[in-house]
């Protein structure tokens, strides 16, 4: 059994990124590995936006990932500075409930405890 | 403490990823990880000293490279093939670097606990 950190930095809308993260997390948990946390940085912080208005035929992969992670108690962390720079997760536009603001230092410290980092 | 390589792949100001990658590298070093920075391809241009503050709507983050030593970032690697491609020499860059071949960079990556590619 290994412990993983999932590091997400790619764009998250109009592409497969979040679906891949979810599938990896599901497969890892099914094999009894541990996902220590998922960290969103760079353009991936757009996943925490609470007011994305997607077309009805577009899967809301952020919501699917959130639901899985809540069920498995996997912390979903995002870099608050990267989010603020993109005008999201501010007082007037709070992050989607379930995502936790964190700093780069927290991510850096958590890497001490994991066996592998998988980047998306 | 882990051995972590941060691999830079983008030029300095084409998007925010270069600045955020550098911030991440410094945060990793600040919590005592053993950090190696590897600049591939166009990313080597991040290390060119700017003679004037850029005036194109983004902040200059590159000056903070002078703090790498203070953060105990010991290894700053540039790809030798990129230096050749961009016709640069190590003394034109802002900080001291080590030029490595693709094969040597691959060997260095194998020694790491974690690799982050930005």
Interface residues (C-beta under 8 A of the other chain):
Chain A: X7 X9 X41 X42 X43 X81 X82 X85 X103 X104 X105 X107 X108 X109 X111 X112 X116 X117 X119
Chain B: X1 X2 X4 X16 X17 X20 X23 X24 X27 X28 X30 X31 X33 X114 X115 X116 X117 X118
